[in-house]
Amino acid sequence: MEDKTTPLPISEDLSRKITSIAAGEAHTIALTGDGCVYSWGRGMFGRIGTGRETDALVPARVGFEFPDRSAARIVGIAAGAYHSLAVSEPKEFI
C-alpha cells in the first residue's frame, strides 16, 4: 500500500513557518510567514481551494490569481463549514 501521508520537508527558513491555522468542518488551512497558503482535508464543494473537489490527505499549496502576482500577499485566513477565506494586503502597505 502506498504511503499518502508523507509530511512536508522541514525548513529552517523562518518565512516558511506556519503563522496562522484555521479549521473548517472537515478541512484545515495554514498560512506561512511568506504569505503562502496550504490546505488539506475534504475537498467537497471546492472548499480547500485546489481547483478540484477531491480530498487531500497532506497539505497542498493553494494558488491565488492576482492580476499582478507581486501586487499583494496573503496576510490572513479563515475557514468555515464549506469554505475557506484568504485576506490579502496590497504591496504598497507592506
C-alpha positions as CSV (number, residue, x, y, z in Angstrom):
1,M,0.0,0.0,0.0
2,E,1.3,3.4,-0.9
3,D,2.0,5.9,1.9
4,K,0.0,9.0,1.2
5,T,0.8,10.8,4.5
6,T,4.4,11.9,3.8
7,P,4.9,15.2,5.7
8,L,6.3,18.3,4.1
9,P,10.1,18.6,4.5
10,I,11.2,20.7,7.5
11,S,12.7,24.0,6.5
12,E,14.9,26.2,8.6
13,D,13.7,29.3,6.7
14,L,11.5,31.2,9.2
15,S,9.5,32.7,6.4
16,R,8.1,29.2,5.6
17,K,6.9,28.6,9.2
18,I,3.2,28.5,9.8
19,T,2.0,31.7,11.3
20,S,-1.8,31.0,11.3
21,I,-4.0,28.0,11.0
22,A,-7.8,27.7,10.6
23,A,-10.1,24.7,10.8
24,G,-13.3,24.2,9.0
25,E,-15.8,21.4,9.4
26,A,-13.7,18.8,7.5
27,H,-10.7,20.7,6.3
28,T,-7.7,22.8,7.5
29,I,-5.8,25.7,6.1
30,A,-2.4,27.1,7.1
31,L,-0.7,30.4,6.3
32,T,3.1,30.7,6.3
33,G,5.2,33.7,7.1
34,D,5.9,34.4,3.4
35,G,2.1,34.5,2.6
36,C,1.7,31.0,1.1
37,V,-1.5,29.1,2.0
38,Y,-1.7,25.3,2.3
39,S,-4.9,23.3,2.7
40,W,-5.9,19.7,3.3
41,G,-9.0,17.7,4.2
42,R,-12.3,17.1,2.4
43,G,-12.3,18.8,-0.9
44,M,-16.1,18.6,-1.5
45,F,-17.6,21.9,-2.8
46,G,-14.0,23.1,-3.6
47,R,-13.5,24.2,0.0
48,I,-9.8,23.6,0.1
49,G,-9.1,25.8,-2.9
50,T,-7.1,23.4,-5.1
51,G,-9.5,23.7,-8.0
52,R,-10.7,20.2,-7.5
53,E,-13.2,18.6,-5.3
54,T,-11.0,15.6,-4.3
55,D,-9.8,15.1,-0.8
56,A,-6.2,16.0,0.1
57,L,-4.6,13.9,2.9
58,V,-1.4,16.1,3.0
59,P,-1.1,19.9,2.8
60,A,-1.2,21.2,-0.8
61,R,-0.3,24.8,-1.7
62,V,-3.2,26.9,-2.8
63,G,-2.6,29.2,-5.8
64,F,-4.1,32.6,-6.0
65,E,-4.7,34.5,-9.2
66,F,-3.9,38.2,-8.8
67,P,-3.7,40.4,-12.0
68,D,-0.1,41.3,-10.9
69,R,1.3,38.5,-8.7
70,S,3.6,40.9,-6.9
71,A,0.8,43.4,-6.1
72,A,-0.5,41.6,-2.9
73,R,0.3,39.0,-0.4
74,I,-1.9,36.9,1.8
75,V,-1.9,38.1,5.5
76,G,-4.9,36.3,7.0
77,I,-7.0,33.2,6.6
78,A,-10.3,31.8,7.9
79,A,-12.4,28.6,7.4
80,G,-16.0,27.7,7.8
81,A,-18.0,24.6,7.3
82,Y,-17.9,24.7,3.5
83,H,-15.5,27.4,2.6
84,S,-12.0,29.0,3.1
85,L,-11.1,32.6,3.0
86,A,-7.8,34.5,2.5
87,V,-7.2,38.2,3.1
88,S,-4.7,39.9,1.0
89,E,-2.7,43.1,1.7
90,P,-1.7,45.4,-1.2
91,K,2.0,45.6,-1.6
92,E,2.2,49.3,-1.0
93,F,1.2,48.7,2.6
94,I,3.9,46.1,3.2
